[in-house]
Amino acid sequence: MPSTAQAFFDRQAQNGKIVVRDPPKFDLESYIANYDGRTRIDRLFTIGTCCPLFSVEALRTAVREAKQGKDVDLYLNLCQALHALAPDDPLAALDTSWAEARTKQMKAEGDRLEAELKGYKNNLIKESIRVSSHPVNCITSAWPPIPRLFYGRKCSYNRIFQMGNEDLGNFAYSTGDFQAAAKAYNRMRDYATLPKHIAEMTLRQTLVALTQRLWMPAASHLAKLRNLHPQLTQADKPKFDHVGYALAGLAEMGTRSFRDAATWFLRVDPQLFGASSDASVAGIAWTRAVLTPNDVAVYGGLSALASMTRTELQAHVLDSPSFRAFLELEPHLRRAIAFFVNAKYAQCLGTLEAYRGDWLLDVYLQPLVAELFAAVRQKCIVQYFEAFSCVELDELARQFPPPAPIITTATPTTTAAATAAPTSATTPSTTTNGTTTTVPSSATALLCAELTALIKAGILHARLDLPNNQLVAPPADTRREVLLSALADAAEMERTLRLRLHRINMVDAGMEVKAALGTDGGAGAGGGDGGGLFAGFRSGKGTRTGRAFG
């Protein structure tokens, strides 16, 4: 690695930024070919500023992509990042003439779009408003004059205003002015004539919110989209529903509501949101503009693994006919979930750790990987310990070694030298199945700190016996539990008997409300299963022996 790039990533690590020094398991060109639009550049920028191996290649590709677009500020930021990594790269030199020309061009285009729509709105007199609900041919209609951006479209006047604001919103989004894009999309509601138009406007607002990582507004827009479900046509419902499920899962994952995120991702149909399907809704190819089917598998699988029990994972993830198709795209994640379900916790964590670097380069997963892995690790430790009353800390450290650090402040060679030094201070070697394994003392110390935090948080019900180097389950008072259970059963039986006696006395006093003939209310006062006023109080059949309990 050149010294300039090495110094750049050392500064990134010292500032607390994530630096993935291990080589990723994906090919950059193949990976980024799955995305289009702004998310393609965002992902390239994330990889370029976090992965030393792909840094220059990713940023060069991002600069070329940005120069073909309309967002000048994005181009400037990418050039600045590339210059910090490779100052001598030709693409790192800022093209000021292009930036100035593109800025003037975008300003002129925006002014033209706003002027045409505003002029058409001002020239629209009352007569044109009266006939706005009738279709007109925008090619032949000469009154009032139609702006050029609507030439060749057959639509009503309301639809013209809606499409005009949509074009303005698309233009503002492409230039990076997300606030103006949200306002333009919001104005589309005033001229929407069909529920489908409102649904499309809502999806576009969701895209703007997701691009800015505004998870709560995105979730709010998607809730409005679900409220429109009954008003959509049968042909439109599946498309809007499953795009909404995928985006809702992404929004909930961003708010760290992993269980809700997993629930939404598990509802996505691979036939309607797959690589071979046409998931284009509201003019946006969502499987390329936001997240691919592989992303649905990774986001949904990790969220489910961090929030669901083994039984739920088996029933709702591994045995799900729909989500299984997504997991086939990411077989390593399917194996990790299967390991967890089968109580093979060390293999599960090992599989996840092998792909931690790849997921740290994901634009949406990067800030959540540490929290997701910590949740899965906690579940593994707790469920592993449930089968024992006492476990040696050294054995627990071998089963659950401390995760590798995400952020390193030194170069790879320095890190290797630093980590090789303390290996001499280890606990005594142990032999398992003919294999000698040594555990660094630091691993046990880190595990003790982790176990202490879990015990204090009430997640792990155990005690640390440090003198004996053990984790001990609290002694169970079986006698007390049996007595409490017996008392609870006796109280419930006494309540049931008193209610039955109360009903018998009410029937004898003639206070039962009899059901009308020909109804399903029961047999009246004579039957033990009658549907009288107090029928809901009993838990079984009564008796007709008068005061049998008196």
C-alpha positions as CSV (number, residue, x, y, z in Angstrom):
1,M,0.0,0.0,0.0
2,P,1.4,3.4,-0.8
3,S,2.5,5.5,2.1
4,T,-0.2,8.2,1.4
5,A,-3.0,5.7,1.5
6,Q,-1.6,4.0,4.5
7,A,-1.4,7.3,6.4
8,F,-5.0,8.0,5.3
9,F,-6.4,4.8,6.8
10,D,-4.3,5.2,10.0
11,R,-5.9,8.6,10.5
12,Q,-9.3,7.1,9.8
13,A,-8.7,4.4,12.5
14,Q,-7.4,7.0,15.0
15,N,-10.5,9.1,14.5
16,G,-12.7,6.1,15.3
17,K,-13.7,5.3,11.8
18,I,-14.1,1.7,10.6
19,V,-11.1,0.2,8.7
20,V,-11.5,-3.3,7.2
21,R,-7.9,-4.5,6.5
22,D,-8.9,-8.1,5.8
23,P,-9.5,-8.8,2.1
24,P,-13.2,-9.0,1.3
25,K,-14.7,-12.2,-0.1
26,F,-16.5,-10.5,-3.0
27,D,-15.3,-9.1,-6.3
28,L,-15.8,-5.3,-6.4
29,E,-16.9,-5.2,-10.1
30,S,-19.4,-8.0,-9.7
31,Y,-20.7,-6.6,-6.4
32,I,-21.3,-3.1,-7.6
33,A,-22.8,-4.2,-10.9
34,N,-26.0,-5.1,-8.9
35,Y,-26.7,-1.4,-8.1
36,D,-27.7,1.7,-10.0
37,G,-28.1,5.3,-9.3
38,R,-27.1,7.0,-6.1
39,T,-26.9,3.9,-4.0
40,R,-24.2,2.7,-6.3
41,I,-22.0,5.7,-5.6
42,D,-22.8,5.6,-1.9
43,R,-21.6,2.0,-1.7
44,L,-18.5,2.7,-3.7
45,F,-17.7,5.6,-1.4
46,T,-18.2,3.5,1.7
47,I,-15.9,0.8,0.3
48,G,-13.3,3.3,-0.9
49,T,-13.0,5.0,2.5
50,C,-13.0,1.8,4.6
51,C,-11.2,-0.9,2.7
52,P,-7.5,-0.3,1.8
53,L,-7.5,-3.1,-0.8
54,F,-10.3,-1.6,-2.9
55,S,-9.9,2.0,-1.9
56,V,-8.5,3.6,-5.1
57,E,-10.4,1.4,-7.5
58,A,-13.7,2.1,-5.7
59,L,-13.2,5.8,-5.5
60,R,-12.0,6.0,-9.2
61,T,-15.2,4.3,-10.2
62,A,-17.3,6.5,-8.0
63,V,-15.7,9.7,-9.5
64,R,-16.5,8.5,-13.0
65,E,-20.0,7.7,-12.1
66,A,-20.5,11.1,-10.4
67,K,-19.2,13.0,-13.3
68,Q,-21.9,11.5,-15.5
69,G,-24.6,12.6,-13.1
70,K,-25.9,16.0,-12.0
71,D,-24.8,16.3,-8.3
72,V,-21.7,18.6,-8.4
73,D,-21.2,18.5,-4.6
74,L,-21.1,14.7,-4.7
75,Y,-18.4,14.9,-7.4
76,L,-16.3,17.4,-5.3
77,N,-16.5,15.2,-2.2
78,L,-15.4,12.1,-4.1
79,C,-12.5,13.9,-5.7
80,Q,-11.4,15.2,-2.3
81,A,-11.5,11.6,-0.9
82,L,-9.5,10.2,-3.9
83,H,-7.0,13.0,-3.6
84,A,-6.4,12.1,0.0
85,L,-5.7,8.5,-1.0
86,A,-3.9,9.0,-4.3
87,P,-2.8,12.6,-5.0
88,D,-1.1,11.7,-8.3
89,D,-4.2,10.0,-9.8
90,P,-5.5,11.8,-12.8
91,L,-9.1,11.5,-11.6
92,A,-8.2,13.1,-8.3
93,A,-7.6,16.4,-10.0
94,L,-10.7,18.5,-9.7
95,D,-12.2,19.4,-13.0
96,T,-13.3,22.9,-12.1
97,S,-14.5,23.8,-15.7
98,W,-16.8,20.8,-15.7
99,A,-18.1,21.6,-12.2
100,E,-18.9,25.3,-13.1
101,A,-20.5,24.4,-16.5
102,R,-22.6,21.6,-14.9
103,T,-23.7,23.9,-12.0
104,K,-24.9,26.5,-14.5
105,Q,-26.6,23.9,-16.6
106,M,-28.4,22.4,-13.7
107,K,-29.5,25.8,-12.4
108,A,-30.9,26.7,-15.9
109,E,-32.7,23.4,-16.2
110,G,-34.3,23.8,-12.7
111,D,-35.4,27.3,-13.5
112,R,-36.9,26.2,-16.8
113,L,-38.9,23.4,-15.2
114,E,-40.2,25.7,-12.4
115,A,-41.0,28.5,-14.8
116,E,-42.9,26.3,-17.3
117,L,-45.0,24.7,-14.5
118,K,-45.6,28.0,-12.8
119,G,-46.5,29.7,-16.1
120,Y,-48.9,27.0,-17.1
121,K,-50.5,27.2,-13.6
122,N,-50.9,30.9,-13.9
123,N,-52.5,30.7,-17.4
124,L,-55.0,28.0,-16.4
125,I,-58.3,29.9,-16.2
126,K,-61.5,28.7,-14.7
127,E,-62.8,27.1,-17.8
128,S,-59.7,24.8,-18.0
129,I,-60.2,23.9,-14.3
130,R,-63.8,22.9,-15.1
131,V,-62.7,20.5,-17.8
132,S,-59.6,19.3,-16.0
133,S,-61.3,16.0,-15.1
134,H,-61.8,15.1,-18.8
135,P,-58.9,13.6,-20.7
136,V,-57.3,15.8,-23.2
137,N,-54.6,15.2,-25.8
138,C,-51.6,17.3,-24.8
139,I,-50.3,17.1,-28.4
140,T,-53.4,18.7,-30.1
141,S,-54.8,20.8,-27.3
142,A,-53.7,24.4,-27.9
143,W,-55.5,26.1,-25.0
144,P,-54.1,26.7,-22.5
145,P,-50.6,26.2,-23.9
146,I,-48.9,23.0,-22.7
147,P,-45.3,23.2,-21.4
148,R,-42.7,21.3,-23.4
149,L,-42.0,18.8,-20.7
150,F,-45.6,17.4,-21.2
151,Y,-45.5,17.1,-25.0
152,G,-46.6,13.7,-26.2
153,R,-48.5,12.8,-22.9
154,K,-52.3,12.1,-22.8
155,C,-53.5,13.2,-19.4
156,S,-55.9,15.5,-17.5
157,Y,-54.8,18.9,-16.2
158,N,-54.5,17.5,-12.7
159,R,-52.2,14.8,-14.0
160,I,-50.1,17.4,-15.8
161,F,-49.5,19.2,-12.5
162,Q,-48.7,15.9,-10.8
163,M,-46.2,14.9,-13.4
164,G,-44.7,18.4,-13.4
165,N,-44.0,18.2,-9.7
166,E,-42.7,14.6,-10.1
167,D,-40.2,15.8,-12.7
168,L,-39.1,18.6,-10.4
169,G,-38.7,16.1,-7.6
170,N,-36.7,13.8,-9.8
171,F,-34.5,16.6,-10.9
172,A,-33.9,17.8,-7.3
173,Y,-33.1,14.3,-6.2
174,S,-30.6,13.8,-9.0
175,T,-28.8,17.0,-8.0
176,G,-28.6,16.1,-4.3
177,D,-31.2,18.7,-3.1
178,F,-33.2,16.2,-1.1
179,Q,-35.3,18.9,0.8
180,A,-36.5,20.4,-2.5
181,A,-37.2,16.8,-3.8
182,A,-39.3,16.0,-0.8
183,K,-41.3,19.2,-1.2
184,A,-41.9,18.6,-4.9
185,Y,-43.1,15.0,-4.2
186,N,-45.3,16.2,-1.5
187,R,-47.1,18.7,-3.8
188,M,-48.0,15.8,-6.0
189,R,-50.7,14.8,-3.5
190,D,-52.7,18.0,-4.3
191,Y,-53.2,16.8,-7.9
192,A,-53.5,13.0,-7.3
193,T,-56.7,11.6,-8.7
194,L,-56.1,7.9,-8.1
195,P,-54.9,5.9,-5.0
196,K,-52.1,4.6,-7.1
197,H,-50.8,8.1,-7.7
198,I,-50.7,8.7,-3.9
199,A,-48.9,5.4,-3.4
200,E,-46.3,6.3,-6.0
201,M,-45.7,9.7,-4.4
202,T,-45.4,8.0,-1.0
203,L,-42.7,5.6,-2.3
204,R,-40.8,8.5,-3.8
205,Q,-40.8,10.3,-0.5
206,T,-39.6,7.1,1.2
207,L,-36.7,6.9,-1.2
208,V,-35.7,10.4,-0.3
209,A,-35.9,9.6,3.4
210,L,-33.9,6.4,3.1
211,T,-31.2,8.2,1.1
212,Q,-30.7,10.6,3.9
213,R,-30.9,7.8,6.5
214,L,-34.0,9.3,8.0
215,W,-35.5,6.1,9.3
216,M,-38.5,7.4,11.3
217,P,-39.9,9.5,8.4
218,A,-39.3,6.6,6.1
219,A,-41.3,4.3,8.4
220,S,-44.0,7.0,8.6
221,H,-44.3,7.1,4.8
222,L,-44.5,3.3,4.6
223,A,-47.3,3.3,7.2
224,K,-49.3,5.6,5.0
225,L,-48.6,3.3,2.0
226,R,-50.1,0.4,4.0
227,N,-53.2,2.4,4.8
228,L,-53.7,2.8,1.0
229,H,-53.7,-1.0,0.5
230,P,-57.5,-1.4,0.4
231,Q,-57.9,1.3,-2.2
232,L,-55.4,-0.1,-4.7
233,T,-56.4,-2.4,-7.6
234,Q,-55.8,-6.1,-7.3
235,A,-53.1,-5.8,-10.0
236,D,-51.2,-3.1,-8.1
237,K,-51.5,-4.5,-4.5
238,P,-48.8,-7.2,-4.7
239,K,-46.2,-4.9,-6.3
240,F,-46.7,-2.1,-3.8
241,D,-47.0,-4.5,-0.8
242,H,-43.7,-6.4,-1.3
243,V,-41.7,-3.3,-2.1
244,G,-43.2,-1.8,1.0
245,Y,-42.2,-4.9,3.1
246,A,-38.6,-4.7,2.0
247,L,-38.3,-0.9,2.6
248,A,-40.1,-1.2,6.0
249,G,-37.6,-3.9,7.0
250,L,-34.7,-1.6,6.1
251,A,-36.3,1.3,8.0
252,E,-36.9,-0.8,11.1
253,M,-33.4,-2.2,10.9
254,G,-32.0,1.4,10.8
255,T,-33.9,2.2,14.0
256,R,-32.4,-1.0,15.6
257,S,-35.8,-2.7,15.9
258,F,-34.3,-5.9,14.7
259,R,-37.3,-8.1,15.4
260,D,-39.7,-5.8,13.5
261,A,-37.2,-5.6,10.7
262,A,-37.0,-9.4,10.5
263,T,-40.8,-9.7,10.5
264,W,-41.0,-7.4,7.5
265,F,-38.1,-9.0,5.6
266,L,-39.7,-12.5,6.1
267,R,-42.9,-11.3,4.4
268,V,-41.1,-10.3,1.1
269,D,-42.0,-12.6,-1.8
270,P,-39.0,-13.6,-4.0
271,Q,-41.3,-13.9,-7.0
272,L,-42.2,-10.2,-6.7
273,F,-38.9,-8.9,-5.3
274,G,-36.3,-11.1,-6.9
275,A,-33.5,-10.7,-9.4
276,S,-35.6,-12.1,-12.2
277,S,-38.8,-10.2,-11.3
278,D,-39.8,-6.7,-12.4
279,A,-39.8,-4.9,-9.1
280,S,-40.1,-1.5,-10.8
281,V,-42.8,0.5,-8.9
282,A,-43.3,4.3,-9.3
283,G,-40.7,4.3,-12.0
284,I,-38.0,3.0,-9.7
285,A,-36.2,-0.4,-10.0
286,W,-36.0,-1.0,-6.2
287,T,-33.9,-4.1,-6.5
288,R,-31.2,-2.0,-7.9
289,A,-31.8,1.5,-6.6
290,V,-32.0,0.5,-2.9
291,L,-31.4,-3.1,-2.0
292,T,-31.0,-6.3,-3.9
293,P,-32.5,-9.8,-3.1
294,N,-29.0,-10.7,-1.6
295,D,-29.4,-7.7,0.8
296,V,-32.9,-8.9,1.8
297,A,-31.3,-12.2,2.7
298,V,-28.5,-10.7,4.7
299,Y,-30.5,-8.0,6.5
300,G,-33.4,-10.3,7.2
301,G,-31.2,-13.2,8.3
302,L,-29.0,-11.2,10.6
303,S,-32.0,-9.4,12.1
304,A,-33.8,-12.7,12.8
305,L,-30.7,-14.3,14.2
306,A,-30.2,-11.4,16.6
307,S,-33.8,-11.3,17.8
308,M,-35.6,-14.7,17.4
309,T,-35.4,-17.9,19.4
310,R,-34.2,-21.2,18.0
311,T,-37.8,-22.4,17.6
312,E,-38.8,-19.2,15.8
313,L,-35.8,-19.4,13.5
314,Q,-36.6,-22.9,12.5
315,A,-40.2,-22.2,11.9
316,H,-40.1,-18.8,10.3
317,V,-36.7,-18.6,8.6
318,L,-35.3,-22.0,7.7
319,D,-38.7,-23.6,7.0
320,S,-40.1,-20.6,5.3
321,P,-40.7,-21.4,1.6
322,S,-40.4,-17.8,0.6
323,F,-37.4,-16.7,2.6
324,R,-35.6,-19.9,1.9
325,A,-35.3,-18.7,-1.7
326,F,-33.5,-15.6,-0.4
327,L,-31.2,-17.6,1.9
328,E,-30.1,-19.7,-1.1
329,L,-28.4,-16.5,-2.4
330,E,-26.3,-16.3,0.8
331,P,-25.6,-20.0,1.8
332,H,-23.1,-19.0,4.5
333,L,-25.8,-17.1,6.4
334,R,-28.1,-20.0,6.1
335,R,-25.4,-22.3,7.6
336,A,-24.9,-19.9,10.4
337,I,-28.6,-19.9,11.3
338,A,-28.7,-23.7,11.0
339,F,-25.7,-23.9,13.4
340,F,-27.5,-21.7,15.9
341,V,-30.7,-23.7,15.7
342,N,-28.8,-27.0,16.2
343,A,-27.0,-25.5,19.2
344,K,-23.6,-25.4,17.5
345,Y,-22.8,-21.9,18.8
346,A,-19.1,-21.8,18.2
347,Q,-19.6,-22.8,14.5
348,C,-22.3,-20.1,14.2
349,L,-20.1,-17.4,15.5
350,G,-17.2,-18.5,13.5
351,T,-19.2,-18.4,10.3
352,L,-20.4,-14.9,11.1
353,E,-16.9,-13.7,12.0
354,A,-15.7,-14.9,8.6
355,Y,-18.0,-12.5,6.8
356,R,-17.9,-9.6,9.3
357,G,-15.5,-7.6,7.0
358,D,-17.9,-7.9,4.0
359,W,-20.8,-6.7,6.1
360,L,-18.8,-3.8,7.5
361,L,-18.5,-2.5,3.9
362,D,-22.3,-2.4,3.4
363,V,-23.6,1.1,3.5
364,Y,-26.6,0.2,5.7
365,L,-25.1,-2.6,7.8
366,Q,-21.9,-0.9,8.8
367,P,-23.2,1.0,11.9
368,L,-25.2,-2.0,13.0
369,V,-22.7,-4.9,12.7
370,A,-21.2,-4.6,16.1
371,E,-24.7,-4.5,17.8
372,L,-26.0,-7.4,15.7
373,F,-23.0,-9.5,16.4
374,A,-23.1,-8.7,20.1
375,A,-26.8,-9.7,20.3
376,V,-26.1,-13.0,18.6
377,R,-23.1,-13.7,20.8
378,Q,-25.1,-13.0,24.0
379,K,-27.8,-15.4,22.9
380,C,-25.2,-18.1,22.2
381,I,-23.5,-17.7,25.6
382,V,-26.9,-17.8,27.4
383,Q,-28.2,-20.8,25.6
384,Y,-24.9,-22.6,25.8
385,F,-24.9,-22.2,29.6
386,E,-28.5,-23.3,30.1
387,A,-27.4,-26.9,29.7
388,F,-24.9,-26.8,32.6
389,S,-24.8,-26.0,36.2
390,C,-21.1,-25.1,36.2
391,V,-18.7,-24.3,33.4
392,E,-14.9,-23.7,33.5
393,L,-14.1,-20.2,32.3
394,D,-11.2,-21.5,30.3
395,E,-13.5,-23.9,28.5
396,L,-16.1,-21.1,27.9
397,A,-13.3,-18.9,26.5
398,R,-12.4,-21.7,24.1
399,Q,-16.0,-22.0,22.9
400,F,-16.5,-18.2,22.7
401,P,-13.2,-16.5,21.9
402,P,-13.3,-12.7,21.9
403,P,-14.1,-11.2,18.5
404,A,-11.4,-9.6,16.5
405,P,-11.2,-5.8,16.8
406,I,-13.0,-3.9,14.1
407,I,-10.8,-0.7,14.3
408,T,-7.1,-0.9,14.3
409,T,-4.8,2.0,14.7
410,A,-1.7,0.4,13.3
411,T,-0.8,-1.0,9.9
412,P,-1.2,-4.8,9.4
413,T,2.5,-5.6,10.0
414,T,2.6,-3.6,13.2
415,T,-0.6,-5.2,14.4
416,A,0.7,-8.7,13.7
417,A,3.9,-7.9,15.7
418,A,1.9,-6.5,18.5
419,T,-0.5,-9.4,18.8
420,A,2.3,-12.0,18.6
421,A,4.1,-10.6,21.7
422,P,1.7,-11.5,24.5
423,T,1.1,-15.1,23.5
424,S,3.7,-16.3,25.9
425,A,1.5,-15.4,28.9
426,T,-1.1,-18.1,28.5
427,T,-3.0,-20.4,30.7
428,P,-1.8,-24.0,31.0
429,S,-2.3,-26.1,27.8
430,T,-5.2,-28.6,27.7
431,T,-5.8,-31.5,25.5
432,T,-9.2,-32.2,23.9
433,N,-9.7,-35.1,21.5
434,G,-5.9,-35.4,21.1
435,T,-5.5,-31.7,20.2
436,T,-3.6,-29.3,22.5
437,T,-5.2,-25.9,22.8
438,T,-3.9,-22.9,24.7
439,V,-6.1,-20.0,25.6
440,P,-4.5,-16.6,26.2
441,S,-5.1,-15.2,29.7
442,S,-6.4,-12.0,28.1
443,A,-9.2,-14.0,26.5
444,T,-10.4,-15.2,29.8
445,A,-10.2,-11.7,31.3
446,L,-12.2,-10.3,28.4
447,L,-14.8,-13.1,28.8
448,C,-15.1,-12.4,32.5
449,A,-15.8,-8.7,31.8
450,E,-18.4,-9.7,29.2
451,L,-20.1,-12.2,31.6
452,T,-20.1,-9.6,34.4
453,A,-22.0,-7.2,32.1
454,L,-24.5,-9.9,31.1
455,I,-25.1,-10.8,34.7
456,K,-25.6,-7.2,35.8
457,A,-28.0,-6.6,32.9
458,G,-30.1,-9.6,34.0
459,I,-29.5,-11.4,30.7
460,L,-27.4,-14.3,32.1
461,H,-28.7,-15.9,35.4
462,A,-25.4,-17.1,36.8
463,R,-22.6,-16.2,39.2
464,L,-18.9,-15.9,38.7
465,D,-16.7,-18.0,41.0
466,L,-13.4,-16.3,40.3
467,P,-11.3,-18.2,42.9
468,N,-12.3,-21.5,41.2
469,N,-12.4,-20.0,37.7
470,Q,-15.9,-21.1,37.1
471,L,-19.3,-19.8,36.0
472,V,-21.9,-21.3,38.3
473,A,-25.7,-21.4,37.9
474,P,-27.6,-20.2,40.9
475,P,-28.9,-23.1,43.0
476,A,-32.5,-23.9,42.3
477,D,-34.9,-24.3,45.3
478,T,-36.9,-27.2,43.9
479,R,-38.9,-27.7,47.1
480,R,-40.0,-24.0,47.1
481,E,-41.0,-24.1,43.4
482,V,-43.1,-27.3,43.9
483,L,-44.9,-25.8,46.9
484,L,-45.6,-22.5,45.1
485,S,-47.0,-24.5,42.2
486,A,-49.2,-26.6,44.4
487,L,-50.5,-23.5,46.2
488,A,-51.3,-21.8,42.9
489,D,-53.1,-25.0,41.7
490,A,-55.1,-25.1,44.9
491,A,-56.1,-21.5,44.7
492,E,-57.3,-21.9,41.1
493,M,-59.3,-25.0,41.9
494,E,-60.9,-23.3,44.9
495,R,-61.9,-20.4,42.6
496,T,-63.4,-22.7,40.0
497,L,-65.4,-24.6,42.6
498,R,-66.8,-21.4,44.1
499,L,-67.9,-20.2,40.7
500,R,-69.6,-23.4,40.0
501,L,-71.4,-23.3,43.3
502,H,-72.4,-19.7,42.7
503,R,-73.9,-20.6,39.4
504,I,-75.8,-23.6,40.9
505,N,-77.3,-21.3,43.5
506,M,-78.3,-18.8,40.9
507,V,-80.1,-21.5,38.8
508,D,-81.9,-22.8,41.9
509,A,-83.1,-19.2,42.7
510,G,-84.5,-18.9,39.1
511,M,-82.1,-16.0,38.2
512,E,-80.7,-17.7,35.1
513,V,-81.3,-15.9,31.7
514,K,-82.5,-18.6,29.4
515,A,-81.6,-18.7,25.7
516,A,-84.4,-18.4,23.1
517,L,-85.6,-21.5,21.4
518,G,-83.9,-22.3,18.1
519,T,-80.6,-20.5,19.0
520,D,-77.2,-21.9,19.8
521,G,-77.2,-20.4,23.3
522,G,-77.5,-23.8,25.0
523,A,-80.2,-25.9,26.6
524,G,-81.4,-23.3,29.1
525,A,-81.7,-23.8,32.9
526,G,-81.8,-27.5,32.8
527,G,-78.5,-28.3,31.1
528,G,-75.1,-28.3,32.8
529,D,-73.7,-26.6,29.7
530,G,-76.4,-23.9,29.4
531,G,-75.6,-20.6,27.9
532,G,-76.9,-18.6,30.9
533,L,-75.6,-15.4,32.4
534,F,-72.9,-17.1,34.4
535,A,-71.9,-19.7,31.8
536,G,-68.6,-17.9,31.3
537,F,-67.6,-18.4,34.9
538,R,-67.3,-22.2,34.9
539,S,-64.3,-24.1,33.5
540,G,-66.1,-27.5,33.1
541,K,-69.4,-29.2,33.3
542,G,-71.5,-28.7,36.5
543,T,-73.9,-31.0,38.4
544,R,-77.6,-31.0,38.9
545,T,-77.6,-32.5,42.4
546,G,-78.9,-29.4,44.0
547,R,-76.5,-28.2,46.7
548,A,-73.9,-30.8,46.0
549,F,-71.1,-28.4,47.2
550,G,-73.2,-26.7,49.9
